[in-house]
Amino acid sequence: MMLLPCPWCGPRSAGEFRFTGESGPRPDPTTTTTDEWRSYLYLQDNPCGWSREGWYHGAGCRRFFTVERNTLSNEVRATGGPR
Ligand SMILES: [Zn+2]
């Protein structure tokens, strides 16, 4: 069973959460092109190893947060606040 450490509720089963995508810097809306927005919204790197991801604790505090997770081992090494 995979556990995710919610910053507000503590470690909980991954079934309580919804994956919201890889986290990265948001492009500047005043200077970005349509293709850059499309890439930001719909394309994922899907790395084999460490990834910064967004999660939503729908069955708990109903808050969004980020984690750094190893996609090979599901090890989580850091969590953060809102994405
Ligand atoms: Zn929570």
PDB file of the backbone (N, CA, C, O) and the ligand in Angstrom, with CONECT records:
HET     ZN  A 101       1
ATOM      1  N   MET A   1       0.848  -1.178   0.000  1.00  0.00           N
ATOM      2  CA  MET A   1       0.000   0.000   0.000  1.00  0.00           C
ATOM      3  C   MET A   1       0.891   1.237   0.000  1.00  0.00           C
ATOM      4  O   MET A   1       1.869   1.320   0.742  1.00  0.00           O
ATOM      5  N   MET A   2       0.534   2.180  -0.835  1.00  0.00           N
ATOM      6  CA  MET A   2       1.286   3.429  -0.930  1.00  0.00           C
ATOM      7  C   MET A   2       0.678   4.465   0.012  1.00  0.00           C
ATOM      8  O   MET A   2      -0.536   4.669   0.027  1.00  0.00           O
ATOM      9  N   LEU A   3       1.541   5.120   0.801  1.00  0.00           N
ATOM     10  CA  LEU A   3       1.097   6.185   1.697  1.00  0.00           C
ATOM     11  C   LEU A   3       1.591   7.518   1.160  1.00  0.00           C
ATOM     12  O   LEU A   3       2.727   7.629   0.698  1.00  0.00           O
ATOM     13  N   LEU A   4       0.745   8.514   1.221  1.00  0.00           N
ATOM     14  CA  LEU A   4       1.141   9.875   0.872  1.00  0.00           C
ATOM     15  C   LEU A   4       1.024  10.744   2.115  1.00  0.00           C
ATOM     16  O   LEU A   4       0.017  10.684   2.820  1.00  0.00           O
ATOM     17  N   PRO A   5       2.056  11.559   2.396  1.00  0.00           N
ATOM     18  CA  PRO A   5       2.016  12.408   3.591  1.00  0.00           C
ATOM     19  C   PRO A   5       1.340  13.748   3.305  1.00  0.00           C
ATOM     20  O   PRO A   5       1.977  14.669   2.794  1.00  0.00           O
ATOM     21  N   CYS A   6       0.073  13.855   3.629  1.00  0.00           N
ATOM     22  CA  CYS A   6      -0.623  15.134   3.489  1.00  0.00           C
ATOM     23  C   CYS A   6      -0.039  16.107   4.526  1.00  0.00           C
ATOM     24  O   CYS A   6       0.082  15.748   5.698  1.00  0.00           O
ATOM     25  N   PRO A   7       0.325  17.336   4.114  1.00  0.00           N
ATOM     26  CA  PRO A   7       0.902  18.287   5.076  1.00  0.00           C
ATOM     27  C   PRO A   7      -0.050  18.645   6.221  1.00  0.00           C
ATOM     28  O   PRO A   7       0.403  19.091   7.275  1.00  0.00           O
ATOM     29  N   TRP A   8      -1.353  18.458   6.033  1.00  0.00           N
ATOM     30  CA  TRP A   8      -2.316  18.839   7.055  1.00  0.00           C
ATOM     31  C   TRP A   8      -2.861  17.642   7.829  1.00  0.00           C
ATOM     32  O   TRP A   8      -3.204  17.784   9.002  1.00  0.00           O
ATOM     33  N   CYS A   9      -2.948  16.470   7.205  1.00  0.00           N
ATOM     34  CA  CYS A   9      -3.582  15.300   7.832  1.00  0.00           C
ATOM     35  C   CYS A   9      -2.583  14.210   8.212  1.00  0.00           C
ATOM     36  O   CYS A   9      -2.925  13.317   8.988  1.00  0.00           O
ATOM     37  N   GLY A  10      -1.362  14.257   7.689  1.00  0.00           N
ATOM     38  CA  GLY A  10      -0.386  13.212   7.963  1.00  0.00           C
ATOM     39  C   GLY A  10      -0.458  12.116   6.917  1.00  0.00           C
ATOM     40  O   GLY A  10      -1.162  12.254   5.917  1.00  0.00           O
ATOM     41  N   PRO A  11       0.279  11.007   7.146  1.00  0.00           N
ATOM     42  CA  PRO A  11       0.306   9.921   6.160  1.00  0.00           C
ATOM     43  C   PRO A  11      -1.060   9.253   6.006  1.00  0.00           C
ATOM     44  O   PRO A  11      -1.695   8.881   6.993  1.00  0.00           O
ATOM     45  N   ARG A  12      -1.500   9.106   4.762  1.00  0.00           N
ATOM     46  CA  ARG A  12      -2.790   8.470   4.457  1.00  0.00           C
ATOM     47  C   ARG A  12      -2.628   7.596   3.213  1.00  0.00           C
ATOM     48  O   ARG A  12      -1.702   7.774   2.423  1.00  0.00           O
ATOM     49  N   SER A  13      -3.544   6.658   3.065  1.00  0.00           N
ATOM     50  CA  SER A  13      -3.537   5.774   1.899  1.00  0.00           C
ATOM     51  C   SER A  13      -3.701   6.587   0.610  1.00  0.00           C
ATOM     52  O   SER A  13      -4.472   7.546   0.563  1.00  0.00           O
ATOM     53  N   ALA A  14      -2.968   6.191  -0.427  1.00  0.00           N
ATOM     54  CA  ALA A  14      -3.017   6.920  -1.700  1.00  0.00           C
ATOM     55  C   ALA A  14      -4.420   6.922  -2.301  1.00  0.00           C
ATOM     56  O   ALA A  14      -4.730   7.782  -3.125  1.00  0.00           O
ATOM     57  N   GLY A  15      -5.265   5.984  -1.909  1.00  0.00           N
ATOM     58  CA  GLY A  15      -6.628   5.942  -2.420  1.00  0.00           C
ATOM     59  C   GLY A  15      -7.471   7.136  -2.014  1.00  0.00           C
ATOM     60  O   GLY A  15      -8.521   7.388  -2.605  1.00  0.00           O
ATOM     61  N   GLU A  16      -7.009   7.885  -0.992  1.00  0.00           N
ATOM     62  CA  GLU A  16      -7.744   9.074  -0.556  1.00  0.00           C
ATOM     63  C   GLU A  16      -7.438  10.298  -1.416  1.00  0.00           C
ATOM     64  O   GLU A  16      -8.073  11.342  -1.272  1.00  0.00           O
ATOM     65  N   PHE A  17      -6.449  10.157  -2.320  1.00  0.00           N
ATOM     66  CA  PHE A  17      -5.959  11.315  -3.063  1.00  0.00           C
ATOM     67  C   PHE A  17      -6.252  11.178  -4.554  1.00  0.00           C
ATOM     68  O   PHE A  17      -6.538  10.089  -5.053  1.00  0.00           O
ATOM     69  N   ARG A  18      -6.175  12.304  -5.247  1.00  0.00           N
ATOM     70  CA  ARG A  18      -6.269  12.327  -6.704  1.00  0.00           C
ATOM     71  C   ARG A  18      -5.026  13.020  -7.239  1.00  0.00           C
ATOM     72  O   ARG A  18      -4.669  14.110  -6.792  1.00  0.00           O
ATOM     73  N   PHE A  19      -4.371  12.381  -8.200  1.00  0.00           N
ATOM     74  CA  PHE A  19      -3.186  12.942  -8.840  1.00  0.00           C
ATOM     75  C   PHE A  19      -3.633  14.085  -9.744  1.00  0.00           C
ATOM     76  O   PHE A  19      -4.555  13.920 -10.543  1.00  0.00           O
ATOM     77  N   THR A  20      -2.986  15.245  -9.623  1.00  0.00           N
ATOM     78  CA  THR A  20      -3.397  16.395 -10.439  1.00  0.00           C
ATOM     79  C   THR A  20      -2.356  16.778 -11.469  1.00  0.00           C
ATOM     80  O   THR A  20      -2.553  17.751 -12.198  1.00  0.00           O
ATOM     81  N   GLY A  21      -1.243  16.041 -11.555  1.00  0.00           N
ATOM     82  CA  GLY A  21      -0.264  16.291 -12.603  1.00  0.00           C
ATOM     83  C   GLY A  21       1.088  16.704 -12.081  1.00  0.00           C
ATOM     84  O   GLY A  21       1.266  16.966 -10.891  1.00  0.00           O
ATOM     85  N   GLU A  22       2.032  16.758 -12.989  1.00  0.00           N
ATOM     86  CA  GLU A  22       3.382  17.201 -12.648  1.00  0.00           C
ATOM     87  C   GLU A  22       3.355  18.692 -12.362  1.00  0.00           C
ATOM     88  O   GLU A  22       2.618  19.443 -13.001  1.00  0.00           O
ATOM     89  N   SER A  23       4.164  19.116 -11.401  1.00  0.00           N
ATOM     90  CA  SER A  23       4.234  20.522 -11.045  1.00  0.00           C
ATOM     91  C   SER A  23       5.457  21.153 -11.684  1.00  0.00           C
ATOM     92  O   SER A  23       6.546  20.579 -11.681  1.00  0.00           O
ATOM     93  N   GLY A  24       5.263  22.315 -12.220  1.00  0.00           N
ATOM     94  CA  GLY A  24       6.364  23.058 -12.816  1.00  0.00           C
ATOM     95  C   GLY A  24       6.042  24.532 -12.791  1.00  0.00           C
ATOM     96  O   GLY A  24       4.943  24.927 -12.401  1.00  0.00           O
ATOM     97  N   PRO A  25       6.989  25.345 -13.203  1.00  0.00           N
ATOM     98  CA  PRO A  25       6.734  26.782 -13.199  1.00  0.00           C
ATOM     99  C   PRO A  25       5.646  27.156 -14.207  1.00  0.00           C
ATOM    100  O   PRO A  25       5.640  26.671 -15.339  1.00  0.00           O
ATOM    101  N   ARG A  26       4.736  28.015 -13.785  1.00  0.00           N
ATOM    102  CA  ARG A  26       3.651  28.465 -14.654  1.00  0.00           C
ATOM    103  C   ARG A  26       4.194  29.546 -15.595  1.00  0.00           C
ATOM    104  O   ARG A  26       4.858  30.479 -15.145  1.00  0.00           O
ATOM    105  N   PRO A  27       3.915  29.423 -16.906  1.00  0.00           N
ATOM    106  CA  PRO A  27       4.404  30.437 -17.838  1.00  0.00           C
ATOM    107  C   PRO A  27       3.743  31.793 -17.584  1.00  0.00           C
ATOM    108  O   PRO A  27       2.636  31.870 -17.053  1.00  0.00           O
ATOM    109  N   ASP A  28       4.437  32.845 -17.970  1.00  0.00           N
ATOM    110  CA  ASP A  28       3.895  34.207 -17.862  1.00  0.00           C
ATOM    111  C   ASP A  28       2.802  34.376 -18.923  1.00  0.00           C
ATOM    112  O   ASP A  28       3.100  34.290 -20.114  1.00  0.00           O
ATOM    113  N   PRO A  29       1.538  34.616 -18.522  1.00  0.00           N
ATOM    114  CA  PRO A  29       0.449  34.698 -19.511  1.00  0.00           C
ATOM    115  C   PRO A  29       0.571  35.878 -20.461  1.00  0.00           C
ATOM    116  O   PRO A  29      -0.079  35.885 -21.506  1.00  0.00           O
ATOM    117  N   THR A  30       1.380  36.869 -20.134  1.00  0.00           N
ATOM    118  CA  THR A  30       1.493  38.030 -21.017  1.00  0.00           C
ATOM    119  C   THR A  30       2.517  37.830 -22.126  1.00  0.00           C
ATOM    120  O   THR A  30       2.541  38.585 -23.097  1.00  0.00           O
ATOM    121  N   THR A  31       3.367  36.810 -21.982  1.00  0.00           N
ATOM    122  CA  THR A  31       4.421  36.630 -22.979  1.00  0.00           C
ATOM    123  C   THR A  31       4.441  35.256 -23.631  1.00  0.00           C
ATOM    124  O   THR A  31       5.170  35.048 -24.601  1.00  0.00           O
ATOM    125  N   THR A  32       3.651  34.308 -23.118  1.00  0.00           N
ATOM    126  CA  THR A  32       3.739  32.942 -23.644  1.00  0.00           C
ATOM    127  C   THR A  32       2.919  32.776 -24.926  1.00  0.00           C
ATOM    128  O   THR A  32       1.946  33.496 -25.153  1.00  0.00           O
ATOM    129  N   THR A  33       3.315  31.843 -25.735  1.00  0.00           N
ATOM    130  CA  THR A  33       2.595  31.562 -26.988  1.00  0.00           C
ATOM    131  C   THR A  33       1.524  30.493 -26.745  1.00  0.00           C
ATOM    132  O   THR A  33       1.506  29.842 -25.701  1.00  0.00           O
ATOM    133  N   THR A  34       0.654  30.327 -27.705  1.00  0.00           N
ATOM    134  CA  THR A  34      -0.397  29.312 -27.608  1.00  0.00           C
ATOM    135  C   THR A  34       0.204  27.919 -27.482  1.00  0.00           C
ATOM    136  O   THR A  34      -0.283  27.105 -26.698  1.00  0.00           O
ATOM    137  N   ASP A  35       1.249  27.638 -28.238  1.00  0.00           N
ATOM    138  CA  ASP A  35       1.884  26.319 -28.162  1.00  0.00           C
ATOM    139  C   ASP A  35       2.516  26.081 -26.788  1.00  0.00           C
ATOM    140  O   ASP A  35       2.479  24.962 -26.276  1.00  0.00           O
ATOM    141  N   GLU A  36       3.098  27.130 -26.188  1.00  0.00           N
ATOM    142  CA  GLU A  36       3.683  26.969 -24.850  1.00  0.00           C
ATOM    143  C   GLU A  36       2.600  26.704 -23.817  1.00  0.00           C
ATOM    144  O   GLU A  36       2.804  25.897 -22.910  1.00  0.00           O
ATOM    145  N   TRP A  37       1.425  27.380 -23.934  1.00  0.00           N
ATOM    146  CA  TRP A  37       0.313  27.115 -23.013  1.00  0.00           C
ATOM    147  C   TRP A  37      -0.191  25.684 -23.177  1.00  0.00           C
ATOM    148  O   TRP A  37      -0.464  24.992 -22.197  1.00  0.00           O
ATOM    149  N   ARG A  38      -0.308  25.258 -24.423  1.00  0.00           N
ATOM    150  CA  ARG A  38      -0.779  23.891 -24.678  1.00  0.00           C
ATOM    151  C   ARG A  38       0.181  22.876 -24.044  1.00  0.00           C
ATOM    152  O   ARG A  38      -0.258  21.905 -23.428  1.00  0.00           O
ATOM    153  N   SER A  39       1.466  23.099 -24.195  1.00  0.00           N
ATOM    154  CA  SER A  39       2.458  22.196 -23.599  1.00  0.00           C
ATOM    155  C   SER A  39       2.368  22.208 -22.085  1.00  0.00           C
ATOM    156  O   SER A  39       2.442  21.156 -21.450  1.00  0.00           O
ATOM    157  N   TYR A  40       2.208  23.397 -21.496  1.00  0.00           N
ATOM    158  CA  TYR A  40       2.118  23.508 -20.042  1.00  0.00           C
ATOM    159  C   TYR A  40       0.890  22.779 -19.506  1.00  0.00           C
ATOM    160  O   TYR A  40       0.961  22.104 -18.479  1.00  0.00           O
ATOM    161  N   LEU A  41      -0.235  22.918 -20.204  1.00  0.00           N
ATOM    162  CA  LEU A  41      -1.487  22.339 -19.719  1.00  0.00           C
ATOM    163  C   LEU A  41      -1.623  20.845 -19.975  1.00  0.00           C
ATOM    164  O   LEU A  41      -2.185  20.132 -19.143  1.00  0.00           O
ATOM    165  N   TYR A  42      -1.121  20.354 -21.108  1.00  0.00           N
ATOM    166  CA  TYR A  42      -1.446  18.987 -21.512  1.00  0.00           C
ATOM    167  C   TYR A  42      -0.281  18.014 -21.627  1.00  0.00           C
ATOM    168  O   TYR A  42      -0.506  16.804 -21.626  1.00  0.00           O
ATOM    169  N   LEU A  43       0.952  18.496 -21.726  1.00  0.00           N
ATOM    170  CA  LEU A  43       2.074  17.582 -21.911  1.00  0.00           C
ATOM    171  C   LEU A  43       2.784  17.334 -20.593  1.00  0.00           C
ATOM    172  O   LEU A  43       3.004  18.263 -19.815  1.00  0.00           O
ATOM    173  N   GLN A  44       3.143  16.084 -20.341  1.00  0.00           N
ATOM    174  CA  GLN A  44       3.837  15.701 -19.120  1.00  0.00           C
ATOM    175  C   GLN A  44       5.199  15.124 -19.497  1.00  0.00           C
ATOM    176  O   GLN A  44       5.349  14.520 -20.559  1.00  0.00           O
ATOM    177  N   ASP A  45       6.191  15.311 -18.626  1.00  0.00           N
ATOM    178  CA  ASP A  45       7.506  14.729 -18.879  1.00  0.00           C
ATOM    179  C   ASP A  45       7.507  13.230 -18.586  1.00  0.00           C
ATOM    180  O   ASP A  45       8.228  12.475 -19.238  1.00  0.00           O
ATOM    181  N   ASN A  46       6.709  12.794 -17.616  1.00  0.00           N
ATOM    182  CA  ASN A  46       6.616  11.394 -17.212  1.00  0.00           C
ATOM    183  C   ASN A  46       7.999  10.793 -16.950  1.00  0.00           C
ATOM    184  O   ASN A  46       8.369   9.807 -17.587  1.00  0.00           O
ATOM    185  N   PRO A  47       8.767  11.372 -16.022  1.00  0.00           N
ATOM    186  CA  PRO A  47      10.139  10.913 -15.797  1.00  0.00           C
ATOM    187  C   PRO A  47      10.185   9.533 -15.124  1.00  0.00           C
ATOM    188  O   PRO A  47       9.258   9.131 -14.421  1.00  0.00           O
ATOM    189  N   CYS A  48      11.263   8.846 -15.357  1.00  0.00           N
ATOM    190  CA  CYS A  48      11.538   7.578 -14.686  1.00  0.00           C
ATOM    191  C   CYS A  48      12.487   7.913 -13.531  1.00  0.00           C
ATOM    192  O   CYS A  48      13.704   7.918 -13.711  1.00  0.00           O
ATOM    193  N   GLY A  49      11.940   8.187 -12.361  1.00  0.00           N
ATOM    194  CA  GLY A  49      12.739   8.628 -11.210  1.00  0.00           C
ATOM    195  C   GLY A  49      11.987   9.706 -10.450  1.00  0.00           C
ATOM    196  O   GLY A  49      10.762   9.650 -10.339  1.00  0.00           O
ATOM    197  N   TRP A  50      12.710  10.686  -9.925  1.00  0.00           N
ATOM    198  CA  TRP A  50      12.094  11.717  -9.093  1.00  0.00           C
ATOM    199  C   TRP A  50      11.278  12.695  -9.923  1.00  0.00           C
ATOM    200  O   TRP A  50      11.695  13.142 -10.991  1.00  0.00           O
ATOM    201  N   SER A  51      10.093  13.016  -9.392  1.00  0.00           N
ATOM    202  CA  SER A  51       9.186  13.920 -10.072  1.00  0.00           C
ATOM    203  C   SER A  51       8.490  14.783  -9.031  1.00  0.00           C
ATOM    204  O   SER A  51       8.171  14.307  -7.942  1.00  0.00           O
ATOM    205  N   ARG A  52       8.254  16.040  -9.354  1.00  0.00           N
ATOM    206  CA  ARG A  52       7.480  16.933  -8.489  1.00  0.00           C
ATOM    207  C   ARG A  52       6.042  16.904  -8.993  1.00  0.00           C
ATOM    208  O   ARG A  52       5.776  17.208 -10.156  1.00  0.00           O
ATOM    209  N   GLU A  53       5.106  16.532  -8.098  1.00  0.00           N
ATOM    210  CA  GLU A  53       3.732  16.277  -8.521  1.00  0.00           C
ATOM    211  C   GLU A  53       2.734  17.007  -7.637  1.00  0.00           C
ATOM    212  O   GLU A  53       3.016  17.315  -6.479  1.00  0.00           O
ATOM    213  N   GLY A  54       1.574  17.275  -8.196  1.00  0.00           N
ATOM    214  CA  GLY A  54       0.462  17.836  -7.441  1.00  0.00           C
ATOM    215  C   GLY A  54      -0.531  16.743  -7.083  1.00  0.00           C
ATOM    216  O   GLY A  54      -0.794  15.846  -7.883  1.00  0.00           O
ATOM    217  N   TRP A  55      -1.090  16.822  -5.857  1.00  0.00           N
ATOM    218  CA  TRP A  55      -2.084  15.863  -5.382  1.00  0.00           C
ATOM    219  C   TRP A  55      -3.199  16.624  -4.677  1.00  0.00           C
ATOM    220  O   TRP A  55      -2.987  17.709  -4.133  1.00  0.00           O
ATOM    221  N   TYR A  56      -4.406  16.024  -4.698  1.00  0.00           N
ATOM    222  CA  TYR A  56      -5.582  16.605  -4.054  1.00  0.00           C
ATOM    223  C   TYR A  56      -6.112  15.590  -3.042  1.00  0.00           C
ATOM    224  O   TYR A  56      -6.365  14.439  -3.398  1.00  0.00           O
ATOM    225  N   HIS A  57      -6.280  16.004  -1.791  1.00  0.00           N
ATOM    226  CA  HIS A  57      -6.756  15.099  -0.743  1.00  0.00           C
ATOM    227  C   HIS A  57      -8.281  15.171  -0.668  1.00  0.00           C
ATOM    228  O   HIS A  57      -8.843  15.798   0.230  1.00  0.00           O
ATOM    229  N   GLY A  58      -8.933  14.523  -1.624  1.00  0.00           N
ATOM    230  CA  GLY A  58     -10.378  14.588  -1.746  1.00  0.00           C
ATOM    231  C   GLY A  58     -11.135  13.903  -0.624  1.00  0.00           C
ATOM    232  O   GLY A  58     -12.247  14.320  -0.300  1.00  0.00           O
ATOM    233  N   ALA A  59     -10.568  12.861  -0.017  1.00  0.00           N
ATOM    234  CA  ALA A  59     -11.257  12.128   1.051  1.00  0.00           C
ATOM    235  C   ALA A  59     -10.800  12.609   2.428  1.00  0.00           C
ATOM    236  O   ALA A  59     -11.055  11.947   3.434  1.00  0.00           O
ATOM    237  N   GLY A  60     -10.132  13.749   2.473  1.00  0.00           N
ATOM    238  CA  GLY A  60      -9.640  14.271   3.749  1.00  0.00           C
ATOM    239  C   GLY A  60      -9.892  15.766   3.844  1.00  0.00           C
ATOM    240  O   GLY A  60     -11.038  16.212   3.889  1.00  0.00           O
ATOM    241  N   CYS A  61      -8.818  16.533   3.874  1.00  0.00           N
ATOM    242  CA  CYS A  61      -8.912  17.980   4.083  1.00  0.00           C
ATOM    243  C   CYS A  61      -9.343  18.750   2.835  1.00  0.00           C
ATOM    244  O   CYS A  61      -9.631  19.944   2.914  1.00  0.00           O
ATOM    245  N   ARG A  62      -9.388  18.068   1.673  1.00  0.00           N
ATOM    246  CA  ARG A  62      -9.808  18.689   0.404  1.00  0.00           C
ATOM    247  C   ARG A  62      -8.898  19.855   0.012  1.00  0.00           C
ATOM    248  O   ARG A  62      -9.356  20.896  -0.460  1.00  0.00           O
ATOM    249  N   ARG A  63      -7.604  19.650   0.222  1.00  0.00           N
ATOM    250  CA  ARG A  63      -6.615  20.665  -0.155  1.00  0.00           C
ATOM    251  C   ARG A  63      -5.651  20.091  -1.184  1.00  0.00           C
ATOM    252  O   ARG A  63      -5.455  18.879  -1.274  1.00  0.00           O
ATOM    253  N   PHE A  64      -5.049  21.006  -1.966  1.00  0.00           N
ATOM    254  CA  PHE A  64      -4.039  20.660  -2.961  1.00  0.00           C
ATOM    255  C   PHE A  64      -2.662  20.850  -2.340  1.00  0.00           C
ATOM    256  O   PHE A  64      -2.456  21.765  -1.543  1.00  0.00           O
ATOM    257  N   PHE A  65      -1.721  19.985  -2.706  1.00  0.00           N
ATOM    258  CA  PHE A  65      -0.346  20.125  -2.233  1.00  0.00           C
ATOM    259  C   PHE A  65       0.585  19.435  -3.228  1.00  0.00           C
ATOM    260  O   PHE A  65       0.135  18.752  -4.148  1.00  0.00           O
ATOM    261  N   THR A  66       1.889  19.624  -3.030  1.00  0.00           N
ATOM    262  CA  THR A  66       2.877  19.018  -3.917  1.00  0.00           C
ATOM    263  C   THR A  66       3.728  18.022  -3.146  1.00  0.00           C
ATOM    264  O   THR A  66       3.919  18.160  -1.938  1.00  0.00           O
ATOM    265  N   VAL A  67       4.234  17.026  -3.845  1.00  0.00           N
ATOM    266  CA  VAL A  67       5.182  16.068  -3.280  1.00  0.00           C
ATOM    267  C   VAL A  67       6.284  15.822  -4.301  1.00  0.00           C
ATOM    268  O   VAL A  67       6.086  16.031  -5.498  1.00  0.00           O
ATOM    269  N   GLU A  68       7.443  15.377  -3.828  1.00  0.00           N
ATOM    270  CA  GLU A  68       8.479  14.849  -4.694  1.00  0.00           C
ATOM    271  C   GLU A  68       8.425  13.340  -4.529  1.00  0.00           C
ATOM    272  O   GLU A  68       8.664  12.815  -3.441  1.00  0.00           O
ATOM    273  N   ARG A  69       8.110  12.646  -5.618  1.00  0.00           N
ATOM    274  CA  ARG A  69       7.916  11.192  -5.557  1.00  0.00           C
ATOM    275  C   ARG A  69       8.794  10.518  -6.593  1.00  0.00           C
ATOM    276  O   ARG A  69       8.940  11.000  -7.716  1.00  0.00           O
ATOM    277  N   ASN A  70       9.384   9.379  -6.191  1.00  0.00           N
ATOM    278  CA  ASN A  70      10.148   8.560  -7.126  1.00  0.00           C
ATOM    279  C   ASN A  70       9.151   7.648  -7.834  1.00  0.00           C
ATOM    280  O   ASN A  70       8.497   6.827  -7.191  1.00  0.00           O
ATOM    281  N   THR A  71       9.031   7.786  -9.152  1.00  0.00           N
ATOM    282  CA  THR A  71       8.027   7.023  -9.892  1.00  0.00           C
ATOM    283  C   THR A  71       8.377   5.544 -10.002  1.00  0.00           C
ATOM    284  O   THR A  71       7.519   4.740 -10.367  1.00  0.00           O
ATOM    285  N   LEU A  72       9.625   5.163  -9.691  1.00  0.00           N
ATOM    286  CA  LEU A  72      10.004   3.748  -9.714  1.00  0.00           C
ATOM    287  C   LEU A  72       9.658   3.045  -8.412  1.00  0.00           C
ATOM    288  O   LEU A  72       9.171   1.915  -8.426  1.00  0.00           O
ATOM    289  N   SER A  73       9.908   3.712  -7.275  1.00  0.00           N
ATOM    290  CA  SER A  73       9.743   3.071  -5.969  1.00  0.00           C
ATOM    291  C   SER A  73       8.563   3.617  -5.165  1.00  0.00           C
ATOM    292  O   SER A  73       8.227   3.050  -4.126  1.00  0.00           O
ATOM    293  N   ASN A  74       7.926   4.698  -5.613  1.00  0.00           N
ATOM    294  CA  ASN A  74       6.876   5.410  -4.891  1.00  0.00           C
ATOM    295  C   ASN A  74       7.366   6.015  -3.578  1.00  0.00           C
ATOM    296  O   ASN A  74       6.552   6.358  -2.721  1.00  0.00           O
ATOM    297  N   GLU A  75       8.696   6.152  -3.403  1.00  0.00           N
ATOM    298  CA  GLU A  75       9.247   6.828  -2.233  1.00  0.00           C
ATOM    299  C   GLU A  75       8.932   8.321  -2.340  1.00  0.00           C
ATOM    300  O   GLU A  75       9.090   8.922  -3.402  1.00  0.00           O
ATOM    301  N   VAL A  76       8.487   8.909  -1.233  1.00  0.00           N
ATOM    302  CA  VAL A  76       8.189  10.336  -1.182  1.00  0.00           C
ATOM    303  C   VAL A  76       9.190  10.975  -0.247  1.00  0.00           C
ATOM    304  O   VAL A  76       9.334  10.532   0.893  1.00  0.00           O
ATOM    305  N   ARG A  77       9.899  12.021  -0.706  1.00  0.00           N
ATOM    306  CA  ARG A  77      10.934  12.604   0.129  1.00  0.00           C
ATOM    307  C   ARG A  77      10.629  14.018   0.608  1.00  0.00           C
ATOM    308  O   ARG A  77      11.309  14.504   1.513  1.00  0.00           O
ATOM    309  N   ALA A  78       9.665  14.678   0.055  1.00  0.00           N
ATOM    310  CA  ALA A  78       9.348  16.031   0.516  1.00  0.00           C
ATOM    311  C   ALA A  78       7.915  16.373   0.132  1.00  0.00           C
ATOM    312  O   ALA A  78       7.405  15.918  -0.892  1.00  0.00           O
ATOM    313  N   THR A  79       7.290  17.161   0.950  1.00  0.00           N
ATOM    314  CA  THR A  79       5.965  17.661   0.625  1.00  0.00           C
ATOM    315  C   THR A  79       5.969  19.167   0.763  1.00  0.00           C
ATOM    316  O   THR A  79       6.800  19.745   1.464  1.00  0.00           O
ATOM    317  N   GLY A  80       5.048  19.777   0.099  1.00  0.00           N
ATOM    318  CA  GLY A  80       4.945  21.217   0.157  1.00  0.00           C
ATOM    319  C   GLY A  80       3.505  21.648   0.271  1.00  0.00           C
ATOM    320  O   GLY A  80       2.597  20.821   0.352  1.00  0.00           O
ATOM    321  N   GLY A  81       3.309  22.923   0.278  1.00  0.00           N
ATOM    322  CA  GLY A  81       1.985  23.495   0.434  1.00  0.00           C
ATOM    323  C   GLY A  81       1.237  23.529  -0.884  1.00  0.00           C
ATOM    324  O   GLY A  81       1.450  22.687  -1.757  1.00  0.00           O
ATOM    325  N   PRO A  82       0.383  24.484  -1.015  1.00  0.00           N
ATOM    326  CA  PRO A  82      -0.436  24.586  -2.219  1.00  0.00           C
ATOM    327  C   PRO A  82       0.416  24.704  -3.470  1.00  0.00           C
ATOM    328  O   PRO A  82       1.507  25.275  -3.448  1.00  0.00           O
ATOM    329  N   ARG A  83      -0.096  24.159  -4.550  1.00  0.00           N
ATOM    330  CA  ARG A  83       0.653  24.240  -5.797  1.00  0.00           C
ATOM    331  C   ARG A  83       0.262  25.448  -6.576  1.00  0.00           C
ATOM    332  O   ARG A  83       0.794  25.680  -7.662  1.00  0.00           O
TER     333      ARG A  83
HETATM  334 ZN    ZN A 101      -5.247  16.210   4.007  1.00  0.00          ZN2+
END
